[in-house]
Amino acid sequence: MMRTWDGGWGWGAWLMMTVMMVAFWGAVGWVVVTLIRHGGPPPTESRDGASPDPLRILDQRYARGEIDDDEYRRRRDTLLGT
């Protein structure tokens, strides 16, 4: 009886191992790229380098329910200078 060096595995097993290795390293690469793109803290400045618009922040706080109607109107008037 003669033994083979590959342990009796055919070419299909070697092909499947190759496919699984490529899939594994592809998944690792995808996780690394995702963490790099979305892992940092949120930006505090807009894309043009200016600080965020105070009225926009006020509108967002009002929409989230963090401030009531009276406080919203008072702060908006203060920001607009009226």
Backbone as JSON, one array per atom type, in Angstrom:
{
  "sequence": "MMRTWDGGWGWGAWLMMTVMMVAFWGAVGWVVVTLIRHGGPPPTESRDGASPDPLRILDQRYARGEIDDDEYRRRRDTLLGT",
  "N": [[0.82, -1.17, 0.0], [0.48, 2.15, -0.84], [1.02, 5.35, 0.48], [-0.32, 8.64, 0.28], [0.99, 11.98, 0.22], [-0.68, 14.05, 0.82], [-2.56, 13.29, 2.67], [-4.76, 12.01, 1.7], [-6.57, 13.81, 0.76], [-8.38, 15.32, -1.81], [-8.15, 17.41, -4.79], [-10.23, 19.17, -4.51], [-10.56, 19.75, -1.77], [-8.26, 21.23, -1.23], [-8.75, 23.4, -2.88], [-11.06, 24.44, -1.63], [-9.97, 25.19, 0.85], [-8.29, 27.25, 0.02], [-10.15, 29.12, -0.96], [-11.56, 29.68, 1.42], [-9.51, 30.83, 2.94], [-8.96, 33.18, 1.51], [-11.46, 34.42, 1.82], [-11.48, 34.76, 4.6], [-9.27, 36.54, 5.06], [-10.18, 38.66, 3.55], [-12.45, 39.41, 5.04], [-11.2, 40.22, 7.41], [-9.76, 42.43, 6.44], [-11.92, 44.07, 5.65], [-13.09, 44.64, 8.15], [-11.01, 46.09, 9.38], [-10.81, 48.35, 7.67], [-13.4, 49.42, 8.01], [-13.34, 50.07, 10.75], [-11.35, 52.03, 10.74], [-12.52, 54.02, 9.14], [-14.93, 54.65, 10.51], [-14.4, 54.64, 13.18], [-13.38, 56.73, 14.71], [-13.77, 59.71, 16.8], [-16.74, 61.79, 16.53], [-16.76, 64.41, 14.1], [-16.01, 67.81, 14.99], [-16.11, 70.06, 13.57], [-17.36, 71.54, 10.55], [-17.15, 70.47, 7.09], [-15.99, 72.55, 5.65], [-14.32, 73.77, 7.42], [-15.31, 75.63, 9.18], [-16.95, 76.47, 12.29], [-19.73, 74.59, 13.66], [-23.07, 75.61, 12.79], [-24.77, 77.68, 15.0], [-27.57, 78.05, 15.08], [-28.48, 75.8, 13.77], [-27.67, 73.8, 15.53], [-29.26, 74.5, 17.72], [-31.81, 74.09, 16.6], [-31.67, 71.31, 16.25], [-31.44, 70.41, 18.89], [-33.93, 71.22, 19.84], [-35.6, 69.67, 18.23], [-34.94, 67.14, 19.16], [-36.09, 67.25, 21.6], [-34.8, 68.26, 23.82], [-34.97, 70.84, 24.75], [-37.57, 73.16, 25.67], [-40.46, 74.9, 24.21], [-40.51, 77.66, 24.98], [-37.85, 78.13, 25.84], [-36.51, 77.54, 23.49], [-37.46, 79.57, 21.75], [-36.52, 81.86, 23.11], [-33.71, 81.5, 23.09], [-33.29, 81.42, 20.34], [-34.09, 83.98, 19.57], [-32.1, 85.42, 20.91], [-29.79, 84.56, 19.56], [-30.3, 85.49, 17.0], [-30.37, 88.15, 17.49], [-32.64, 89.67, 17.99]],
  "CA": [[0.0, 0.0, 0.0], [1.24, 3.38, -0.93], [0.33, 6.49, 1.08], [-0.09, 9.91, -0.39], [1.49, 13.01, 1.12], [-1.73, 15.01, 1.17], [-3.48, 12.71, 3.61], [-5.92, 11.5, 1.03], [-7.45, 14.88, 0.32], [-8.34, 15.58, -3.24], [-7.91, 18.8, -5.17], [-11.37, 19.97, -4.06], [-10.3, 20.21, -0.41], [-7.25, 22.3, -1.32], [-9.44, 24.55, -3.46], [-11.92, 24.99, -0.59], [-9.11, 25.86, 1.83], [-7.83, 28.49, -0.59], [-11.29, 30.04, -0.98], [-11.83, 30.08, 2.79], [-8.43, 31.72, 3.38], [-9.2, 34.47, 0.87], [-12.63, 35.0, 2.47], [-11.08, 35.16, 5.95], [-8.45, 37.75, 5.01], [-11.06, 39.72, 3.07], [-13.26, 39.86, 6.17], [-10.31, 40.97, 8.3], [-9.51, 43.71, 5.79], [-13.15, 44.86, 5.71], [-13.24, 45.11, 9.53], [-10.0, 47.13, 9.61], [-11.2, 49.55, 6.92], [-14.58, 49.96, 8.66], [-12.93, 50.69, 12.0], [-10.61, 53.24, 10.43], [-13.44, 55.03, 8.61], [-16.02, 55.02, 11.42], [-14.02, 54.39, 14.57], [-12.95, 57.92, 15.41], [-14.83, 60.54, 17.37], [-17.44, 62.57, 15.52], [-16.09, 65.68, 13.83], [-16.59, 68.96, 15.66], [-16.17, 71.14, 12.6], [-17.92, 71.15, 9.27], [-16.14, 70.15, 6.07], [-15.29, 73.74, 5.17], [-13.44, 74.25, 8.47], [-16.0, 76.55, 10.07], [-17.63, 75.81, 13.39], [-21.13, 74.29, 13.32], [-24.01, 76.71, 12.86], [-25.48, 77.63, 16.29], [-29.01, 77.88, 14.87], [-28.71, 74.39, 13.42], [-27.56, 73.04, 16.78], [-30.46, 74.81, 18.5], [-32.92, 73.38, 15.96], [-31.52, 69.89, 16.51], [-31.78, 70.19, 20.3], [-35.39, 71.36, 19.95], [-36.2, 68.5, 17.58], [-34.74, 65.97, 20.02], [-36.86, 67.43, 22.83], [-33.93, 68.63, 24.93], [-35.41, 72.14, 25.25], [-39.0, 73.39, 25.42], [-40.79, 75.97, 23.26], [-40.1, 78.98, 25.47], [-36.39, 78.23, 25.82], [-36.11, 77.58, 22.08], [-37.71, 80.92, 21.21], [-35.64, 82.8, 23.78], [-32.35, 81.33, 22.57], [-33.27, 81.79, 18.92], [-34.08, 85.45, 19.52], [-30.78, 85.87, 21.35], [-28.83, 84.29, 18.49], [-30.61, 86.35, 15.86], [-30.2, 89.53, 17.89], [-33.91, 90.41, 17.97]],
  "C": [[0.87, 1.25, 0.0], [0.41, 4.53, -0.37], [0.65, 7.74, 0.29], [0.3, 10.96, 0.65], [0.38, 13.98, 1.56], [-2.77, 14.43, 2.11], [-4.76, 12.2, 2.99], [-6.9, 12.56, 0.58], [-7.3, 15.07, -1.17], [-8.11, 17.06, -3.52], [-9.03, 19.72, -4.7], [-11.17, 20.52, -2.65], [-9.29, 21.34, -0.42], [-7.86, 23.57, -1.91], [-10.33, 25.23, -2.43], [-11.09, 25.71, 0.47], [-8.61, 27.2, 1.29], [-8.95, 29.53, -0.59], [-11.58, 30.55, 0.43], [-10.75, 31.03, 3.32], [-8.6, 33.11, 2.78], [-10.4, 35.17, 1.52], [-12.28, 35.51, 3.87], [-10.29, 36.46, 5.92], [-9.24, 38.93, 4.42], [-11.93, 40.28, 4.19], [-12.42, 40.66, 7.16], [-10.03, 42.36, 7.73], [-10.72, 44.62, 5.85], [-13.35, 45.44, 7.11], [-12.26, 46.24, 9.81], [-10.4, 48.43, 8.92], [-12.42, 50.21, 7.57], [-14.22, 50.66, 9.96], [-12.17, 51.99, 11.76], [-11.55, 54.34, 9.98], [-14.42, 55.54, 9.66], [-15.63, 54.9, 12.88], [-13.65, 55.62, 15.36], [-14.1, 58.69, 16.02], [-15.52, 61.36, 16.29], [-16.74, 63.91, 15.31], [-16.81, 66.83, 14.53], [-16.69, 70.15, 14.73], [-16.78, 70.63, 11.32], [-16.8, 70.94, 8.27], [-15.37, 71.38, 5.59], [-14.39, 74.37, 6.24], [-14.1, 75.21, 9.44], [-16.67, 75.77, 11.19], [-19.09, 75.55, 13.01], [-22.03, 75.5, 13.55], [-24.79, 76.63, 14.18], [-26.99, 77.45, 16.13], [-29.35, 76.43, 14.52], [-28.65, 73.52, 14.67], [-28.8, 73.26, 17.64], [-31.67, 74.09, 17.93], [-32.87, 71.89, 16.26], [-31.88, 69.56, 17.96], [-33.29, 70.28, 20.52], [-36.09, 70.14, 19.36], [-36.05, 67.25, 18.43], [-35.51, 66.07, 21.34], [-36.02, 67.81, 24.03], [-34.33, 69.98, 25.53], [-36.88, 72.34, 24.88], [-39.19, 74.59, 24.49], [-40.27, 77.33, 23.71], [-38.58, 79.16, 25.41], [-35.88, 78.3, 24.38], [-36.29, 78.99, 21.5], [-36.77, 81.95, 21.82], [-34.22, 82.71, 23.22], [-32.25, 81.72, 21.1], [-33.27, 83.31, 18.76], [-32.72, 86.01, 19.91], [-29.76, 85.69, 20.23], [-29.05, 85.21, 17.29], [-30.49, 87.83, 16.19], [-31.48, 90.34, 17.86], [-34.46, 90.54, 19.36]]
}
